[in-house]
Amino acid sequence: MIEYFREPDDHLGFVLLNLSMGQVLCLVMIISGVLILLINRKIINRKKAVI
């Protein structure tokens, strides 16, 4: 959340769609975390159905 208020790095500036590099990396981490949770939930539900 703090990345929203930070100034972008001088040598990078805004990287993608008016987002700084820190914001882009945070979005990637959030999306990958949600995907991991969804995949994990699917695997757990599949194991419960077998038992």
Secondary structure, 3 states (H helix, E strand, C coil): CHHHCCCCCCCCCEEECCEEHHHHHHHHHHHHHHHHHHHHHHHHHHHHHHC
